[in-house]
Every structure is written in C-alpha cells, then in structure tokens.
Amino acid sequence: MTLNATRRQFLIGTALAAVATSWPALAQDKPKLRFSAVFSEQDIRAEMMKMFADATKDDFVFEGYYGGNLFKQGTELVAIQRGNLEMGNIAPQDISKQVPAWSIVTAAYLFRDAAHLKTFFASDLGGELKKMASDQLGIHVLGPTYFGARQVGLKPDKKITTPADMAGIKLRMPGGDAWQFLGSALGANPTAMAYAEVYTGLQTGAIDGQDNPLPNVENMKFYEVMSQIVLTSHLVGFDLLVVSNKVWDAMSPEAQAKVQAAADAAIDFSTQKHLAREKELVELFKGKGLNVYEPDVAAFRKFAQEKYQASDLAKDWPAGMAEKISAL
C-alpha cells in the first residue's frame, strides 16, 4: 500500500514537473515582436501600438520601445534589415534613402489630408511603392501612421507671410537629404538636429524654429520656447508601420489577415485622435500666448512644388505618379 502510494506520488510529481517545465517553452513558441519608435510613450501613437499589441497578444510577444531608447531616429530600418528588430514606425524619408522612388511621398504639398494619404496607400499606386519596399528592403508595410500636418514653429516673432520671409531662418529638420530639401523648399536654412535636442536648441538659439505637427509640439513642450506657429500645413505627417518580411512570411494567410486587421484598426484610432487633437491645440496654443496664424499657403505651395519639380529627387519618381496622386 505504501509502495503504491509512493509510486503514485512519484508519477504525479514527475507529470507536474513536466508540465511546469513546458510552460516556458510554450511561452517561447510565440514569436517576439520588438518594436522601436522615436515618439514618446505619452504619444497617441504609443496608444496605437498598445492597441495593436492587445489585439495580437495570442499570437505574439510584443515589446515596445519608445523615445528612441532602443534605436535612434533614422536607424530603425537598418535594425530591421539586420534582424535586430521586427517592427518599426519608419519615416518615408528613411525608406527613400535606399529606394529613391519613395522620395515622392516626402514632397511638400503632395497629400491634401489624412484621408487622401489613406486612399493613396490603399490604391494600386500605393501598392507599387509597398512592393518596392518589400522587394528591395525586406519589409512589409502595414499602413501609414498619420500624426498631423506639419507646421512651422518659431522662436523669433518675425511675421511670416511667404517663403521669402523664411530666408535666413535656421529651421531644424531631421538629418537626411529628403528632410533637408523640405526645409529649403519652405525657403528656410535647414539645420540637422536630433529630435531630442530640439527643445534645448530653441531655448539656446542654436535654431530659430522647427517643423512638426501640433500634437508633437505639445508632447515635447516645444511651445514653451516658441513665440509663434505658422500654419503652413506643408506636409501631411506620417510614418509607416512596418514588419520584417521574415516575420510576415512566416505567418499563415489567416494570421496575416488578423495582423493586418489589428494594424488597420489601431491606425484608424490613432488618425482620428490626431485629427481631433490638432483642432483643439490651435486654441490651446493661442491661450498660452503664442501667435498662431495662417500665411499665404498658396505662395508656399507654389514655391515648394516648383523646387521639387526642378530637383534631382523628382528624377527618381515613377513617371506620372505625382499627377495620379493629385487626381485621387
């Protein structure tokens, strides 16, 4: 009797130990999605990613890194290509460094608004660019993450009406040819500077201004060291939510559909929240004493589009695509 009880205890203990040791293995069976972005954890897009993570938690272990803490701005794409990262929120300007045709979507005054942007990426035209990114960079584009129309914020109180008024203005732009060209297409003197250094740059006078959507200005508190916001609306600000082809291709068609649906829902949530916040922030910044006004936008549009059409960047654009995008 005692022998049988002991034997039963041994068998039960062995079975429990086997189950216990299998738990880590089961957890490890879920692929890991390491995600890196330059935006802060207080950003609407961080909410977007938490929504995405929750919708895919049965299939993936999501690890989100924000504020450029894992990879610095502009290095996320290379990290994915090297296998050091599975997901990122990648600037189209960074994609254009490797696929010059992509510079078309970095051009000022190309997209009218967030709806136009979404329509483009859902179209066959957008499909052409997404295929280039997949074939040449090894990334699958889940969708564009709108974060607001970019506006010019300045520390000097100089009145800005046309691009001529921007002459001599040291306007912070991210590094890279596409970003620097955008600054010059506004009539300014573009100055490369890391995102995390912009507040101090404005404070010390190292730069005169920066261009960012209003929600970014709020999140990073740039308004504390600026006197005015010029509503140029020169660029529909967006990045691309991407996943490595290695991860995407390993999924079944059903899993791909689930991930795409999760991304679509999260991106739509973020877009609507950004649009609502942009409207609120105009009044909020006015209340904080900033001069917020609209310049001669038609003059800015004409100046910028002429600069782009005459540039080397336009030589790499797919023939007729700019006109087709405008017609969407």
N, C-alpha and C positions, 0 to 999 in steps of 0.2 A: 504493500500500500504506500509506504513511504517512498520506495523506489519509483513507483509510478508517478507520485505527486512531484517528486524531484525532477523526473524526466519531463513531465508536462511543463513545469516552471522553466526548465531549460529551453524547451522548444518555443514557449511563449516569449521568453526573453530574447531568444535568437531572432524570432519573427519581428518583434518590436524594434530590435536594433537594426534589422534590415530596412524596415520602413523608415526609421529615423535617419539612417544614412542616405536613404534615397531622396529625401526632401531637398537637400542642396542640389542634387543632380537634376531634379525636376525643375527647380528654380532656374538652374543654369541652362535648361533647354530653351528658355525664351531668349531670342536674340536681343542684344543690347543696342539701344539707340542713344548714342551720345550726341547731344545737340548743343551747338555753340552759337551765340549771337552777341553783338555789341550792345544791344539795348539792355536797359536795367531791369531788375526784377519787378519794379513798380510800373513798367511799361504795359500798355494794353496788350502788346504782342506776347508778353510773358503769360498773361491770362490765356491768350490764344493757344499757346503751347501746352499749358496745363490742361486745357480743354481737350486738345489733341491727345495728350498722354493718357487722360482718363478714358477716352473712347477706345484706345488701343492697348489698355493695360493687360488684357487677357492674352495678348499676342507678343508684347514687347516689354522689356525693362527700359523705361525712359529715364535718361539722366540729362537734366537741363543745366546748362552753364550760361550765365548772363553777365552783362557788363564787360565783355571781353576778357573774362577771368581765365578761360581755358585757352582760347586763341585770340590774338589781337585782330582788330578790324582789318579786313582785307586778306587775312591768311586762312580763313575757314575753308575756302575752296581747295586750296592746295592740301590742307589737312585731310579732307575727304579723299582726294586723289591718292594720297599716300597711305590711306587705310587707318589714319589716326582719329577719324571722326566719321560718324554715319549720317548725320543730318546737320543742316545749317540753314541760316537765313542769309542768303548770299546776295550782295548788291549786283545788279546787272552790269555795273561798271567793272566789277572784278571778273565777270564772265567775259566781257568784251576784251580784256587784256589777252585772253587766249583765243577767243573767237571774235575777230574784229567785226563781223557782220552784226553782232549783238549790240554794237555801239548805237545802232539806230534807235533802240528803246531808251537810250540815255540822253537823247536830244531834247533840248528845251522846247516846250510848247508842242510836243508831238501828241500826247494824250490830252483830251479835254477834261476828263474827270475819272473818278474811280470806276464808274460803270463802263466807260469807254475802254479803260485798261482791262477790266474783266472780260469784256466782249472780245478784245483782241486775242488774249491768251486762250480763249475757248474756241477761236476760229482756226481755219486751216493755215492762215498766216502765222498765228502764234505757234501752231503745230510745227511749222518749218523751223522756227528758232529752237523749240524744245527738242526736236530731233537732232539738230546740230549739237546742242549741249550734251545729249545722250551719247551720240556717236563720237564726239571729239573730247569730251571731258569726263565721261563716265558717271554722269549724274542724271537723275530723273527729276524733272520739275513738277512739283505737286500743284503749284499755283503762285500767283503774285500776291504778296502781303502788303496791301496799301497802308501807308502810315501818314498820309496827309500831303497836301500841296505844299511845296517848299516856298518859303517866303524869306525875304532879306531882313535880317535884324541888325541894327547898327548902334554903336555907342555914340558916335558924333551925331549932333542934331541937324546936320545938313539936310535940307529938303531935297528929296529925290523925285524927279518927275519923269525923266527919260534916261536911257543908258549913258548919255553924255555926262549926267550928274554923278555917275558911278566912277568916273575917271579918278585914279589915284587912291580909291578906296581899297584897303587891304582886306579882302574878303576871304575868310577861312574856307577852304574846301578840303575834302579828304585827298589823300595822295592818289596819283594815277592820272594819266593823260586825259581820260574822259571827264573826270571831275574838274581838272584844271581848265579844260577847254570850256566847260559850262560856266565857270567863273568869268572867263574872258568874254563869253557870249552875252553876259549881263553888263559888259562894259567896265568890269572891275579889274583889280590887280589880284588874281587868285594867289592865295598863300596856303601851302600844305601844312596841316596841323592835325594831330590825333584828336579824336572826338573828346577824349577825357581831359584834354588840355585847353579846350575852348573857353571855359569859364575864366580860367586864370589869364588866358590870352587877351580876352576882352577887358578884364579887370586892370591889367598892366599896360594895355595899349599896344601889345605886340601885334594885335589885329584890330581892325576897325569894326568888323562885323562877321556874321556867319549866316549861312542859309540852311534853314531846317523847317520842317512842318511845325505848326504851333504846339502840338502835343509834346514834341521833343523839347521845345523851348521851355515848356512847363516842367517836364520831368527833370531836366538838367539845370533848372533855375537860371537859365541864361538871361531871363528878363530882369534879373536883379542888377545886371551890369550892362544894360542896354537902355537907350533913350527912345528908340523908335522901331517900329516894324512896318516895312514897306510891302504891301500885299501884291507882289509881282506874280505870284502863282505860276512861276516859271517852269516848274517840273512837278508832275504827279509823282509823288514819292512812293517808291515801292521797292521791295526786295523780293527774292524768290525763295520759297520754302522748297528745299531740295533734299533728296535722299540718295545715297550712293546706289549706282546700278547693281553693285554686288548684293546689297540688301534687297533692292526691289526685285531683281531677277530670281532671288531665292524664294520669293513668295509665290503661293498658288494664285491663280486668277481671282479666286474668291477673297483671298487675303489682300490682294492689291486693290480690289474694289472697296473693301472695308477701310483700308488706309486712306484711299483717295476720298471716300465719303467723309471720313473724320477730318481730313485736311480741309475739304470744301466747307464743312460746317464751321470749323474753327476760324478759317479765313473770313467767311461772311460775317461772323460775330465780331471779329476784330475791325473789319471795314466799317460796319455800321456804327460801332462805338467810336471810332476815329472821326467819322463824319459829324456825329453829334457833338463830340468834344471840340472840334475845330470851331463850330459856330459859337459855343459857349466861351471859348478862350479869347475871341476878339474883344468881347465886352469885359472879360476879366482883366486883360492886359491894359485896356483903357482905364479901368478902375484903379490900376496900380500906377497910373501916371504916365504910361507910355503913349507916344503919339502913334496911332495905328491908322494907316490910310492907304488908299489905292493910287498908284501912279498912273501914267499913260501906258496901260498894259499893251495897247496896240503897237506903240512905238517899241516897247521891249520885245514883243513877239516878232515884229518885222526885222529888227536888228539881229536877234538871235538866229532866226531861220536863215537869214542871208549869210551869217557867219558859218553856220553848219553846212549849208549847201556848197559853199566855196572851200570847205575844209577837206583835208585828207581823210577824215573819218567817213565822210559821205561816200567816198570811193569804194568802201567796203560794204556798203548797204546793198541788200538784194534789190535788183532793178525794179523800180516802180512800187516798192513796198511802202514808202512814206506816203505816197498818194493814196494807196489802197487802205492804209490805216486811217487816214483822214476821212475816207469815204465810209468807214464802218459806222 
